[in-house]
Amino acid sequence: MEKERLIEMYRRMVRIRTFDERVHKEFAAGNIPGAAHLYSGQEAVAVGACSALRPDDFITSAHRGHGHLIAKGARTDLMMAELLGKKTGYNKGKGGSMHVTAPELGIMGASGIVAGMIPVAAGVGLSAVLRGTDQVTVCFLGDGSTNSGRFHESVNLASVWNLPVIYCIENNGYGESTPLSLVCKLEHLSKRAVAYGIPGITIDGNDVEAVNAEVEKAVARARKGEGPAIIECMTWRHHGHFEGDPQTYKNKEEIEAWMAKDPIPRFRNKLIKSRVLTADAANAIDKELADELDAAMKFAMESPYPGPEALLEDVYA
């Protein structure tokens, strides 16, 4: 992979981490209303997958979606404004943390409903077929959503109609606080692909290059009209299911083992060792993105809230 692309992947991973760690801080300070579900620890999945897409391709997301949106090109200042409920946000402050949508970037939305966007991804894929384009949709979903009827019905339909949808399962081990082993007898969720006659693979979701390579294969296949695929990415969330989650369901050994696999220092060290980046250059990127988030937070804090008249705007009737 060319040097510039690797550096951009590192930059996007750090941008996601910097954004969500700032959300963690501001939520604790009471500056962000509602709920927040952080993506820290899973950056390699979003960046690896979105780096395999064209600007005119699509993604659908879920409640833990900040990373997906930033990886697809969303601006951190407009994202932060949206989280704060300000009218300068992507959805004029009406979406908040779990519902950011930016169709101009191919971001077709996120949802706080478990598995809520999986059928939407099939619809977006169908639209590409009906319009005669070779656009592809990546549907990001959590391990817990694969037990939903929405998942099975949508993947089955995508398979039957050869829709260009890649189902990217982010298996972080827990559906909220429930270990996957308590609700599914499969060791690897990718084996569910067999039931629909489509490819399925389980990979290291903390290796951004491995994610990128597998998604690129699935995207190339989908563009040729050969249908969907399931890619299960084994990863880990650094924070709880939601901000304020005490995480009593995790044990110390498990936490330490996964924190040692943090995808960002892992990728950073690899880039430095292979002389793609120097330590000073990596530090400069980290500083650049920290400054960017300071500016994004300032923009969001100084932006106005929507007025009462906005209640009846942008509403279908």
JOCORUR-V792509 format. One record per backbone hydrogen bond with DSSP energy under -1.0 kcal/mol. CO is the residue of the C=O (numbers start at 1). NH is the residue of the N-H. If there is no record, write none. Layout:
CO,NH + CO,NH
//
This chain:
2,6 + 3,7 + 4,8 + 5,9 + 6,10 + 7,11 + 8,12 + 9,13 + 10,14 + 11,15 + 12,16 + 13,17 + 14,18 + 15,19 + 16,20 + 17,21 + 18,22 + 19,23 + 20,24 + 21,25 + 22,26 + 23,27 + 24,28 + 25,29 + 26,31 + 27,30 + 36,243 + 39,42 + 40,238 + 42,45 + 42,46 + 43,47 + 44,48 + 45,49 + 46,50 + 47,51 + 49,52 + 50,53 + 54,57 + 58,138 + 59,108 + 60,140 + 65,69 + 66,70 + 67,71 + 68,72 + 69,74 + 70,73 + 75,79 + 76,80 + 77,81 + 78,82 + 78,90 + 79,83 + 80,84 + 81,86 + 82,85 + 86,89 + 89,92 + 91,94 + 102,105 + 102,107 + 103,106 + 106,59 + 107,102 + 109,61 + 113,116 + 117,121 + 118,122 + 119,123 + 120,124 + 121,125 + 122,126 + 123,127 + 124,128 + 125,129 + 126,130 + 127,131 + 128,133 + 136,58 + 137,166 + 138,60 + 139,168 + 141,170 + 143,146 + 144,147 + 145,148 + 148,152 + 149,153 + 150,154 + 151,155 + 152,156 + 153,157 + 154,158 + 155,159 + 156,160 + 157,161 + 158,163 + 163,165 + 164,137 + 165,229 + 166,139 + 167,231 + 168,141 + 169,171 + 169,233 + 170,143 + 170,172 + 171,235 + 173,180 + 175,178 + 178,175 + 179,182 + 180,183 + 180,184 + 188,191 + 189,192 + 190,193 + 191,194 + 193,196 + 193,198 + 194,197 + 199,230 + 201,232 + 203,234 + 204,207 + 207,211 + 208,212 + 209,213 + 210,214 + 211,215 + 212,216 + 213,217 + 214,218 + 215,219 + 216,220 + 217,221 + 218,222 + 219,223 + 220,224 + 221,226 + 222,225 + 229,167 + 230,201 + 231,169 + 232,203 + 233,171 + 234,205 + 242,245 + 247,250 + 251,255 + 252,256 + 253,257 + 254,258 + 255,259 + 256,260 + 258,261 + 259,262 + 262,266 + 263,267 + 264,268 + 265,269 + 266,270 + 267,271 + 268,272 + 269,273 + 270,274 + 271,276 + 271,277 + 272,275 + 278,282 + 279,283 + 280,284 + 281,285 + 282,286 + 283,287 + 284,288 + 285,289 + 286,290 + 287,291 + 288,292 + 289,293 + 290,294 + 291,295 + 292,296 + 293,297 + 294,298 + 295,299 + 296,300 + 297,301 + 298,302 + 304,87 + 307,310 + 308,311 + 309,312 + 310,313
//
